[in-house]
């Protein structure tokens, strides 16, 4: 039994890394993809994880498979295809560490995953099944995702969803909103960013967004607020947990690091999302904030994910400072 199985994109983030002596821009090869980031964060913390996805049978796909295996993520559900190229993202960073994306994905391998290529034993053999919205942008990955999520829910898994909106990968914002909202009733626990509140829920505040998500049948709603921390809520309880002020090097993977930490605590608790109370929400969110805080102090997504010992040390130091 796996603790978390995720379906979705595994790609290379080519992150801007200065200029060569000839004045040409340099880009650093970093492994990424939101579902893969979440799994690597959770695996680093000690959970048993597996990815369902597709890469090309090329240098980038081989590299990504090696990275996941090094991180302890099971790759039995990862397809290496001869006829498509591994998806690539080129990432520019601002002085504050914020990102701007340009994607090579027309199509990318991740969008060509078909329902018949999804391993049933992985979908039906996990405590948490996690997915995002980028596998919903195109067929056949859209149908593969919906079939897998439905099967996992039927098998009793907790369904985790992070929309992770990337405007360049959708034909329009309207299509994105419609598709991203359509799968909300399938989810038990959802994470959205502050920038996604209106797009996903039509509301303007974390509190109103949570209420809107509850109306869709979601048990636990989490809104990440960047430097302001995170808001987490279930019916009848909510918390706003601040985050430590640290130098930010790269925000790539920060939300995924947070979510890997939150899901880690959820799995370890043995509770279903609707069973959480204020104490658990605070503990889980404080822990998740710590994972994300450590992540943003290093470059890249997967390479920056902290270990469980690093998180424990950080939280211990934070308590000593109080």
BAZATI-402776 format. One record per residue: residue number from 1; residue in three letters; x, y, z of N, C-alpha, C in turn. Coordinates in steps of 0.02 Angstrom, whole numbers, padded with zeros to 5 digits. Layout:
<atoms>
num|residu|n_x|n_y|n_z|ca_x|ca_y|ca_z|c_x|c_y|c_z
NUM|ALA|X|Y|Z|X|Y|Z|X|Y|Z
...
</atoms>
This chain:
<atoms>
num|residu|n_x|n_y|n_z|ca_x|ca_y|ca_z|c_x|c_y|c_z
1|UNK|00042|-00060|00000|00000|00000|00000|00044|00062|00000
2|UNK|00032|00107|-00048|00069|00170|-00051|00033|00222|-00009
3|UNK|00073|00267|00022|00043|00322|00059|00012|00373|00012
4|UNK|00050|00392|-00040|00024|00440|-00089|00042|00416|-00159
5|UNK|-00006|00413|-00202|00004|00404|-00274|-00020|00467|-00309
6|UNK|00021|00494|-00353|00001|00554|-00391|00002|00539|-00465
7|UNK|-00042|00573|-00502|-00043|00568|-00575|-00032|00638|-00603
8|UNK|00012|00642|-00653|00020|00707|-00685|00089|00718|-00713
9|UNK|00105|00782|-00723|00164|00801|-00760|00229|00792|-00722
10|UNK|00278|00765|-00758|00347|00762|-00736|00386|00794|-00792
11|UNK|00422|00848|-00777|00455|00887|-00830|00520|00917|-00806
12|UNK|00556|00948|-00852|00617|00983|-00835|00602|01058|-00833
13|UNK|00619|01090|-00776|00618|01163|-00771|00688|01188|-00788
14|UNK|00695|01222|-00845|00758|01255|-00861|00755|01325|-00830
15|UNK|00789|01333|-00774|00785|01395|-00735|00843|01442|-00752
16|UNK|00827|01505|-00764|00878|01555|-00781|00933|01556|-00728
17|UNK|00995|01555|-00752|01052|01550|-00706|01109|01596|-00729
18|UNK|01091|01658|-00745|01143|01706|-00763|01162|01703|-00836
19|UNK|01221|01729|-00851|01246|01732|-00920|01315|01703|-00927
20|UNK|01329|01677|-00986|01395|01649|-01000|01445|01706|-01010
21|UNK|01508|01689|-01017|01559|01741|-01029|01550|01774|-01096
22|UNK|01509|01743|-01140|01493|01773|-01205|01429|01816|-01201
23|UNK|01400|01820|-01141|01340|01861|-01133|01276|01824|-01148
24|UNK|01279|01759|-01161|01220|01719|-01177|01186|01695|-01111
25|UNK|01119|01693|-01112|01083|01671|-01053|01094|01597|-01040
26|UNK|01102|01578|-00977|01112|01509|-00956|01050|01485|-00919
27|UNK|01031|01423|-00930|00973|01393|-00896|00995|01328|-00863
28|UNK|00978|01321|-00799|00996|01262|-00760|00942|01209|-00765
29|UNK|00962|01147|-00778|00914|01091|-00784|00892|01069|-00715
30|UNK|00828|01082|-00699|00800|01061|-00635|00740|01015|-00646
31|UNK|00737|00958|-00611|00679|00914|-00616|00618|00947|-00584
32|UNK|00559|00939|-00614|00500|00971|-00586|00435|00940|-00610
33|UNK|00382|00979|-00605|00314|00955|-00618|00279|00950|-00551
34|UNK|00224|00985|-00542|00192|00991|-00476|00178|00925|-00441
35|UNK|00145|00876|-00475|00132|00813|-00439|00197|00777|-00418
36|UNK|00247|00780|-00461|00312|00749|-00444|00345|00786|-00386
37|UNK|00339|00852|-00385|00367|00891|-00329|00335|00870|-00263
38|UNK|00268|00863|-00263|00232|00844|-00203|00257|00776|-00178
39|UNK|00264|00729|-00225|00287|00662|-00206|00357|00663|-00178
40|UNK|00402|00701|-00209|00470|00704|-00184|00474|00736|-00115
41|UNK|00433|00787|-00104|00429|00818|-00038|00407|00766|00013
42|UNK|00353|00729|-00003|00326|00679|00044|00374|00621|00054
43|UNK|00408|00601|00000|00456|00546|00004|00515|00565|00048
44|UNK|00539|00626|00040|00594|00651|00082|00575|00649|00156
45|UNK|00511|00659|00170|00488|00660|00239|00476|00590|00267
46|UNK|00474|00540|00223|00470|00471|00245|00410|00431|00222
47|UNK|00370|00459|00176|00312|00422|00151|00330|00378|00091
48|UNK|00289|00327|00079|00297|00283|00021|00254|00311|-00036
49|UNK|00286|00330|-00091|00251|00366|-00144|00263|00335|-00212
50|UNK|00219|00351|-00260|00225|00327|-00328|00195|00377|-00377
51|UNK|00225|00382|-00436|00200|00428|-00488|00172|00390|-00547
52|UNK|00114|00413|-00572|00086|00389|-00635|00094|00446|-00685
53|UNK|00129|00434|-00740|00140|00488|-00788|00177|00462|-00850
54|UNK|00198|00510|-00891|00233|00491|-00953|00287|00543|-00969
55|UNK|00345|00517|-00988|00400|00558|-01014|00421|00529|-01081
56|UNK|00462|00566|-01117|00489|00540|-01179|00549|00494|-01165
57|UNK|00561|00450|-01212|00621|00407|-01206|00678|00448|-01235
58|UNK|00702|00495|-01197|00754|00542|-01218|00797|00560|-01158
59|UNK|00846|00602|-01167|00893|00618|-01113|00858|00649|-01053
60|UNK|00807|00690|-01066|00772|00723|-01011|00728|00673|-00973
61|UNK|00693|00630|-01010|00651|00580|-00978|00691|00532|-00935
62|UNK|00748|00510|-00962|00791|00465|-00924|00816|00498|-00861
63|UNK|00835|00561|-00867|00859|00599|-00809|00805|00605|-00756
64|UNK|00743|00621|-00776|00689|00629|-00729|00673|00563|-00692
65|UNK|00674|00509|-00728|00662|00443|-00697|00715|00430|-00643
66|UNK|00778|00444|-00660|00833|00434|-00613|00824|00476|-00550
67|UNK|00802|00538|-00559|00792|00583|-00502|00738|00555|-00455
68|UNK|00682|00534|-00483|00628|00507|-00442|00651|00445|-00404
69|UNK|00688|00402|-00438|00712|00341|-00405|00761|00358|-00349
70|UNK|00803|00408|-00360|00849|00430|-00308|00811|00457|-00247
71|UNK|00754|00488|-00260|00714|00516|-00206|00668|00465|-00173
72|UNK|00669|00404|-00199|00628|00351|-00169|00557|00348|-00194
73|UNK|00541|00383|-00249|00474|00382|-00278|00470|00323|-00327
74|UNK|00420|00281|-00319|00412|00223|-00363|00394|00246|-00434
75|UNK|00430|00219|-00483|00419|00239|-00553|00388|00183|-00595
76|UNK|00358|00134|-00562|00326|00080|-00599|00269|00103|-00643
77|UNK|00239|00160|-00626|00184|00187|-00667|00205|00242|-00714
78|UNK|00270|00252|-00721|00296|00304|-00766|00314|00274|-00834
79|UNK|00280|00297|-00886|00290|00273|-00954|00346|00313|-00988
80|UNK|00391|00279|-01023|00440|00312|-01066|00421|00297|-01138
81|UNK|00400|00350|-01175|00372|00340|-01242|00422|00361|-01296
82|UNK|00422|00323|-01351|00467|00337|-01407|00442|00394|-01451
83|UNK|00376|00404|-01453|00346|00448|-01503|00333|00520|-01480
84|UNK|00349|00536|-01418|00339|00604|-01392|00400|00626|-01352
85|UNK|00407|00692|-01346|00465|00719|-01311|00446|00740|-01241
86|UNK|00492|00732|-01194|00480|00753|-01125|00461|00827|-01122
87|UNK|00411|00843|-01083|00388|00912|-01076|00442|00955|-01042
88|UNK|00451|01016|-01068|00502|01062|-01042|00468|01128|-01022
89|UNK|00494|01159|-00969|00471|01225|-00949|00533|01269|-00939
90|UNK|00531|01329|-00968|00586|01376|-00958|00562|01429|-00909
91|UNK|00602|01439|-00857|00581|01480|-00801|00628|01539|-00790
92|UNK|00600|01599|-00793|00638|01659|-00776|00620|01679|-00705
93|UNK|00670|01702|-00667|00659|01723|-00598|00668|01798|-00592
94|UNK|00623|01830|-00555|00631|01901|-00540|00679|01909|-00481
95|UNK|00694|01971|-00463|00740|01983|-00407|00712|01957|-00341
96|UNK|00647|01951|-00336|00615|01926|-00275|00604|01850|-00277
97|UNK|00627|01817|-00331|00620|01744|-00335|00555|01721|-00368
98|UNK|00514|01768|-00392|00451|01749|-00425|00466|01725|-00496
99|UNK|00421|01683|-00523|00435|01648|-00585|00391|01670|-00644
100|UNK|00420|01664|-00704|00383|01674|-00766|00398|01614|-00810
101|UNK|00345|01582|-00838|00353|01518|-00872|00345|01524|-00948
102|UNK|00383|01482|-00984|00372|01470|-01055|00379|01394|-01065
103|UNK|00327|01364|-01095|00324|01290|-01099|00337|01264|-01170
104|UNK|00373|01207|-01173|00379|01169|-01235|00335|01107|-01225
105|UNK|00273|01111|-01250|00223|01059|-01234|00169|01058|-01288
106|UNK|00188|01043|-01351|00140|01046|-01406|00147|00984|-01452
107|UNK|00131|00924|-01430|00115|00908|-01361|00178|00890|-01323
108|UNK|00172|00887|-01257|00224|00858|-01216|00204|00788|-01196
109|UNK|00252|00748|-01176|00237|00679|-01160|00182|00672|-01108
110|UNK|00181|00718|-01060|00132|00711|-01004|00060|00713|-01028
111|UNK|00046|00750|-01082|-00023|00757|-01106|-00047|00696|-01145
112|UNK|-00002|00650|-01161|-00020|00592|-01203|-00031|00529|-01162
113|UNK|-00031|00535|-01096|-00046|00477|-01054|-00118|00456|-01066
114|UNK|-00129|00392|-01082|-00197|00368|-01095|-00223|00327|-01036
115|UNK|-00288|00319|-01033|-00318|00282|-00978|-00292|00210|-00975
116|UNK|-00280|00181|-01033|-00256|00112|-01035|-00185|00104|-01009
117|UNK|-00148|00159|-01003|-00079|00157|-00979|-00074|00167|-00903
118|UNK|-00130|00182|-00871|-00131|00194|-00799|-00135|00127|-00762
119|UNK|-00087|00115|-00717|-00086|00052|-00681|-00141|00051|-00628
120|UNK|-00186|00005|-00636|-00243|00001|-00591|-00222|-00013|-00519
121|UNK|-00170|-00055|-00509|-00149|-00072|-00441|-00122|-00012|-00403
122|UNK|-00095|00036|-00439|-00071|00097|-00405|-00130|00141|-00385
123|UNK|-00178|00149|-00430|-00236|00191|-00416|-00277|00163|-00358
124|UNK|-00283|00098|-00354|-00325|00067|-00303|-00287|00045|-00241
125|UNK|-00222|00060|-00240|-00181|00038|-00184|-00146|00095|-00149
126|UNK|-00182|00148|-00133|-00151|00205|-00099|-00198|00235|-00047
127|UNK|-00168|00268|00002|-00207|00303|00053|-00231|00371|00027
128|UNK|-00186|00406|-00010|-00203|00470|-00040|-00188|00468|-00114
129|UNK|-00236|00491|-00155|-00225|00497|-00227|-00225|00572|-00243
130|UNK|-00169|00596|-00272|-00161|00667|-00283|-00157|00682|-00358
131|UNK|-00188|00737|-00379|-00184|00759|-00448|-00190|00835|-00453
132|UNK|-00171|00862|-00510|-00177|00934|-00523|-00219|00945|-00585
133|UNK|-00217|01006|-00611|-00259|01022|-00669|-00222|01017|-00735
134|UNK|-00156|01014|-00735|-00120|01015|-00799|-00130|00951|-00840
135|UNK|-00148|00897|-00806|-00165|00836|-00843|-00236|00840|-00872
136|UNK|-00271|00895|-00858|-00339|00905|-00885|-00341|00950|-00946
137|UNK|-00283|00978|-00966|-00283|01026|-01021|-00296|00995|-01089
138|UNK|-00277|00931|-01097|-00281|00898|-01163|-00301|00825|-01156
139|UNK|-00327|00799|-01210|-00337|00726|-01215|-00274|00695|-01245
140|UNK|-00259|00632|-01226|-00299|00586|-01185|-00287|00590|-01109
141|UNK|-00240|00633|-01087|-00225|00635|-01015|-00285|00657|-00974
142|UNK|-00329|00697|-01003|-00389|00718|-00966|-00432|00658|-00947
143|UNK|-00447|00616|-00996|-00488|00557|-00982|-00452|00509|-00935
144|UNK|-00387|00502|-00943|-00348|00458|-00899|-00352|00483|-00827
145|UNK|-00348|00548|-00818|-00351|00577|-00750|-00419|00565|-00718
146|UNK|-00472|00580|-00755|-00540|00572|-00728|-00555|00500|-00710
147|UNK|-00533|00454|-00752|-00545|00383|-00739|-00506|00361|-00677
148|UNK|-00443|00384|-00671|-00402|00364|-00614|-00428|00393|-00549
149|UNK|-00448|00457|-00549|-00474|00488|-00488|-00537|00453|-00465
150|UNK|-00582|00438|-00512|-00644|00404|-00496|-00632|00335|-00466
151|UNK|-00584|00299|-00495|-00567|00232|-00470|-00536|00235|-00401
152|UNK|-00492|00284|-00390|-00459|00291|-00325|-00510|00308|-00271
153|UNK|-00557|00352|-00288|-00609|00371|-00240|-00653|00311|-00223
154|UNK|-00670|00273|-00273|-00711|00213|-00263|-00675|00163|-00218
155|UNK|-00608|00161|-00223|-00568|00114|-00183|-00557|00139|-00112
156|UNK|-00579|00200|-00097|-00574|00226|-00029|-00517|00273|-00015
157|UNK|-00480|00292|-00066|-00425|00339|-00056|-00451|00409|-00041
158|UNK|-00411|00447|-00003|-00424|00518|00006|-00402|00552|-00058
159|UNK|-00444|00593|-00088|-00427|00626|-00151|-00402|00696|-00138
160|UNK|-00341|00709|-00159|-00308|00774|-00151|-00302|00808|-00218
161|UNK|-00319|00873|-00220|-00319|00910|-00283|-00286|00979|-00274
162|UNK|-00240|00994|-00318|-00208|01060|-00320|-00215|01086|-00392
163|UNK|-00259|01134|-00405|-00270|01158|-00473|-00206|01182|-00508
164|UNK|-00163|01219|-00472|-00099|01240|-00500|-00106|01272|-00569
165|UNK|-00141|01328|-00572|-00157|01362|-00635|-00094|01388|-00669
166|UNK|-00086|01370|-00733|-00033|01395|-00776|-00065|01421|-00840
167|UNK|-00075|01486|-00844|-00112|01516|-00899|-00088|01496|-00969
168|UNK|-00021|01493|-00982|00001|01477|-01050|-00020|01407|-01075
169|UNK|-00040|01363|-01030|-00057|01295|-01050|-00131|01284|-01064
170|UNK|-00171|01338|-01057|-00242|01333|-01072|-00260|01377|-01132
171|UNK|-00311|01358|-01168|-00332|01398|-01227|-00362|01464|-01206
172|UNK|-00393|01466|-01147|-00422|01527|-01121|-00431|01520|-01046
173|UNK|-00437|01577|-01012|-00449|01575|-00940|-00518|01545|-00925
174|UNK|-00566|01556|-00969|-00633|01529|-00960|-00632|01453|-00962
175|UNK|-00596|01425|-01011|-00590|01353|-01016|-00556|01325|-00954
176|UNK|-00503|01358|-00932|-00467|01336|-00873|-00513|01334|-00812
177|UNK|-00549|01389|-00801|-00593|01393|-00743|-00646|01338|-00744
178|UNK|-00676|01328|-00803|-00728|01277|-00810|-00701|01207|-00795
179|UNK|-00643|01191|-00824|-00615|01124|-00815|-00589|01114|-00744
180|UNK|-00556|01165|-00717|-00528|01158|-00649|-00583|01152|-00597
181|UNK|-00638|01187|-00608|-00695|01183|-00561|-00733|01117|-00568
182|UNK|-00732|01087|-00627|-00773|01028|-00641|-00754|00968|-00598
183|UNK|-00692|00965|-00577|-00669|00906|-00539|-00672|00917|-00463
184|UNK|-00691|00976|-00441|-00694|00990|-00369|-00737|00940|-00331
185|UNK|-00795|00920|-00357|-00837|00873|-00319|-00804|00805|-00307
186|UNK|-00751|00790|-00344|-00716|00726|-00335|-00667|00728|-00277
187|UNK|-00648|00788|-00255|-00593|00796|-00207|-00618|00797|-00135
188|UNK|-00574|00774|-00090|-00586|00777|-00018|-00548|00835|00014
189|UNK|-00488|00847|-00011|-00445|00900|00016|-00415|00938|-00043
190|UNK|-00418|01005|-00040|-00398|01047|-00096|-00351|01102|-00072
191|UNK|-00299|01115|-00110|-00255|01171|-00098|-00257|01219|-00157
192|UNK|-00269|01282|-00143|-00265|01333|-00195|-00219|01389|-00170
193|UNK|-00192|01427|-00217|-00151|01485|-00198|-00196|01546|-00193
194|UNK|-00170|01599|-00163|-00208|01661|-00156|-00228|01687|-00224
195|UNK|-00184|01679|-00275|-00198|01704|-00342|-00254|01664|-00377
196|UNK|-00268|01604|-00353|-00318|01561|-00384|-00387|01565|-00352
197|UNK|-00393|01603|-00298|-00457|01605|-00261|-00516|01621|-00306
198|UNK|-00512|01676|-00342|-00569|01697|-00383|-00580|01650|-00442
199|UNK|-00526|01628|-00473|-00532|01584|-00531|-00565|01518|-00513
200|UNK|-00547|01490|-00455|-00573|01424|-00436|-00640|01428|-00402
201|UNK|-00651|01481|-00362|-00712|01484|-00322|-00759|01542|-00337
202|UNK|-00734|01593|-00373|-00775|01652|-00386|-00779|01699|-00327
203|UNK|-00741|01685|-00275|-00741|01726|-00214|-00678|01769|-00212
204|UNK|-00672|01810|-00159|-00615|01855|-00156|-00574|01849|-00092
205|UNK|-00595|01806|-00046|-00557|01797|00017|-00548|01723|00031
206|UNK|-00496|01705|00070|-00487|01635|00088|-00547|01605|00124
207|UNK|-00577|01644|00169|-00634|01619|00207|-00693|01603|00162
208|UNK|-00708|01649|00116|-00764|01638|00070|-00748|01582|00022
209|UNK|-00685|01577|00001|-00664|01522|-00044|-00675|01455|-00010
210|UNK|-00657|01450|00054|-00666|01387|00090|-00740|01368|00093
211|UNK|-00782|01417|00107|-00854|01403|00111|-00880|01378|00043
212|UNK|-00855|01409|-00011|-00876|01388|-00078|-00854|01317|-00093
213|UNK|-00794|01299|-00071|-00768|01231|-00082|-00806|01180|-00040
214|UNK|-00826|01199|00020|-00867|01153|00061|-00932|01137|00026
215|UNK|-00960|01186|-00008|-01023|01175|-00044|-01016|01126|-00101
216|UNK|-00954|01117|-00125|-00940|01067|-00178|-00928|00998|-00149
217|UNK|-00930|00992|-00083|-00920|00927|-00052|-00850|00915|-00026
218|UNK|-00807|00967|-00029|-00738|00960|-00006|-00736|00965|00070
219|UNK|-00698|00921|00102|-00696|00919|00175|-00646|00967|00205
220|UNK|-00590|00977|00171|-00537|01020|00198|-00510|01064|00142
221|UNK|-00509|01130|00154|-00486|01179|00105|-00426|01217|00132
222|UNK|-00374|01224|00091|-00314|01259|00111|-00297|01312|00059
223|UNK|-00282|01372|00082|-00262|01426|00037|-00192|01450|00058
224|UNK|-00144|01443|00013|-00077|01468|00027|-00074|01543|00011
225|UNK|-00041|01580|00055|-00042|01653|00050|00028|01683|00044
226|UNK|00074|01645|00016|00142|01671|00006|00175|01689|00072
227|UNK|00202|01750|00075|00236|01772|00135|00192|01782|00195
228|UNK|00125|01779|00184|00078|01788|00240|00060|01722|00273
229|UNK|00086|01666|00247|00072|01602|00277|00019|01563|00240
230|UNK|-00026|01530|00277|-00078|01488|00245|-00140|01486|00289
231|UNK|-00197|01479|00255|-00262|01473|00288|-00288|01403|00275
232|UNK|-00309|01368|00329|-00336|01300|00322|-00402|01296|00358
233|UNK|-00449|01261|00328|-00516|01258|00358|-00551|01192|00344
234|UNK|-00591|01172|00393|-00640|01118|00386|-00706|01149|00411
235|UNK|-00760|01112|00402|-00824|01138|00428|-00819|01147|00503
236|UNK|-00827|01209|00527|-00828|01222|00599|-00761|01241|00629
237|UNK|-00707|01241|00590|-00641|01260|00617|-00596|01286|00562
238|UNK|-00556|01336|00579|-00509|01364|00531|-00450|01395|00567
239|UNK|-00393|01400|00532|-00333|01431|00561|-00298|01472|00507
240|UNK|-00265|01525|00529|-00220|01564|00486|-00152|01560|00519
241|UNK|-00106|01527|00486|-00040|01514|00516|00013|01554|00479
242|UNK|00048|01600|00513|00099|01641|00479|00160|01599|00462
243|UNK|00202|01627|00419|00262|01592|00397|00323|01633|00417
244|UNK|00379|01599|00430|00440|01633|00450|00467|01677|00394
245|UNK|00497|01733|00412|00526|01779|00363|00598|01758|00350
246|UNK|00610|01732|00290|00677|01708|00271|00696|01735|00203
247|UNK|00760|01737|00186|00781|01758|00119|00755|01708|00067
248|UNK|00721|01734|00015|00693|01691|-00037|00740|01689|-00097
249|UNK|00762|01629|-00114|00806|01619|-00171|00766|01600|-00234
250|UNK|00718|01554|-00225|00679|01529|-00282|00614|01500|-00256
251|UNK|00558|01526|-00280|00492|01501|-00257|00468|01439|-00294
252|UNK|00507|01415|-00343|00488|01355|-00380|00476|01296|-00332
253|UNK|00418|01266|-00335|00403|01208|-00294|00381|01224|-00223
254|UNK|00375|01288|-00205|00358|01305|-00136|00289|01280|-00117
255|UNK|00240|01291|-00161|00172|01266|-00146|00170|01191|-00143
256|UNK|00209|01158|-00186|00211|01085|-00186|00246|01058|-00124
257|UNK|00298|01094|-00102|00332|01075|-00039|00283|01080|00019
258|UNK|00246|01135|00020|00195|01144|00072|00145|01086|00071
259|UNK|00121|01069|00011|00069|01018|00007|00096|00949|00024
260|UNK|00158|00936|00005|00189|00872|00024|00193|00867|00100
261|UNK|00208|00923|00133|00211|00923|00206|00143|00915|00237
262|UNK|00093|00947|00210|00025|00942|00237|-00001|00871|00229
263|UNK|00008|00842|00170|-00016|00774|00159|00023|00723|00202
264|UNK|00086|00737|00213|00126|00694|00258|00094|00691|00327
265|UNK|00076|00749|00354|00046|00750|00420|-00024|00718|00419
266|UNK|-00060|00728|00365|-00127|00697|00360|-00121|00621|00359
267|UNK|-00075|00595|00319|-00066|00522|00316|-00044|00495|00383
268|UNK|00005|00527|00414|00030|00504|00478|-00023|00506|00533
269|UNK|-00071|00551|00527|-00123|00557|00579|-00172|00499|00577
270|UNK|-00180|00469|00518|-00229|00416|00510|-00300|00441|00506
271|UNK|-00310|00507|00503|-00376|00536|00502|-00400|00550|00430
272|UNK|-00465|00550|00420|-00494|00574|00358|-00500|00650|00364
273|UNK|-00500|00686|00307|-00503|00760|00310|-00561|00788|00351
274|UNK|-00620|00756|00348|-00678|00782|00385|-00671|00772|00460
275|UNK|-00622|00732|00482|-00612|00719|00553|-00564|00769|00585
276|UNK|-00535|00813|00546|-00486|00861|00573|-00520|00915|00613
277|UNK|-00486|00938|00665|-00509|00994|00705|-00458|01050|00703
278|UNK|-00469|01101|00742|-00425|01160|00740|-00353|01142|00759
279|UNK|-00344|01098|00809|-00277|01080|00830|-00238|01047|00774
280|UNK|-00270|01000|00740|-00236|00966|00684|-00222|01014|00626
281|UNK|-00270|01057|00611|-00260|01106|00557|-00198|01149|00572
282|UNK|-00193|01172|00634|-00136|01215|00652|-00070|01177|00648
283|UNK|-00069|01116|00675|-00008|01076|00674|00013|01059|00602
284|UNK|-00035|01038|00562|-00019|01018|00493|00006|01079|00453
285|UNK|-00027|01136|00462|-00009|01195|00423|00058|01224|00446
286|UNK|00071|01223|00510|00136|01246|00535|00192|01202|00507
287|UNK|00181|01138|00506|00230|01091|00479|00240|01104|00404
288|UNK|00185|01111|00367|00188|01123|00295|00223|01189|00280
289|UNK|00210|01240|00319|00244|01304|00310|00320|01296|00318
290|UNK|00340|01254|00366|00411|01243|00377|00444|01209|00316
291|UNK|00409|01160|00287|00435|01126|00227|00444|01176|00170
292|UNK|00394|01218|00160|00397|01268|00106|00451|01320|00119
293|UNK|00458|01341|00182|00508|01392|00200|00578|01367|00185
294|UNK|00591|01305|00201|00657|01276|00186|00667|01270|00111
295|UNK|00614|01254|00074|00619|01245|00002|00639|01310|-00034
296|UNK|00609|01366|-00015|00621|01429|-00052|00690|01458|-00040
297|UNK|00727|01428|00006|00795|01454|00020|00848|01421|-00025
298|UNK|00825|01376|-00069|00870|01343|-00117|00841|01349|-00187
299|UNK|00883|01335|-00237|00861|01338|-00306|00827|01273|-00327
300|UNK|00779|01280|-00375|00747|01221|-00403|00688|01198|-00360
301|UNK|00651|01148|-00386|00595|01120|-00350|00615|01057|-00312
302|UNK|00621|01002|-00347|00638|00938|-00315|00704|00941|-00277
303|UNK|00757|00971|-00305|00821|00972|-00268|00817|01012|-00202
304|UNK|00767|01056|-00196|00763|01098|-00137|00719|01068|-00082
305|UNK|00687|01010|-00094|00642|00982|-00044|00682|00959|00017
306|UNK|00662|00980|00077|00699|00963|00138|00684|00892|00163
307|UNK|00728|00867|00205|00717|00803|00238|00677|00813|00302
308|UNK|00653|00759|00330|00615|00763|00392|00657|00791|00449
309|UNK|00721|00774|00451|00765|00800|00503|00774|00876|00497
310|UNK|00780|00900|00436|00787|00972|00424|00725|01009|00448
311|UNK|00666|00980|00435|00604|01012|00456|00598|01012|00532
312|UNK|00614|00956|00563|00611|00952|00636|00659|01002|00669
313|UNK|00719|01007|00642|00768|01055|00669|00743|01126|00662
314|UNK|00713|01142|00604|00688|01209|00592|00632|01226|00641
315|UNK|00586|01180|00651|00530|01192|00698|00555|01198|00769
316|UNK|00606|01158|00787|00634|01162|00855|00667|01230|00867
317|UNK|00704|01254|00816|00736|01320|00822|00683|01375|00827
318|UNK|00629|01367|00789|00576|01417|00790|00544|01421|00860
319|UNK|00534|01362|00891|00504|01361|00958|00552|01393|01009
320|UNK|00617|01380|01001|00666|01408|01047|00668|01484|01043
321|UNK|00652|01511|00983|00654|01583|00973|00594|01619|01004
322|UNK|00541|01581|01017|00480|01612|01043|00489|01632|01117
</atoms>
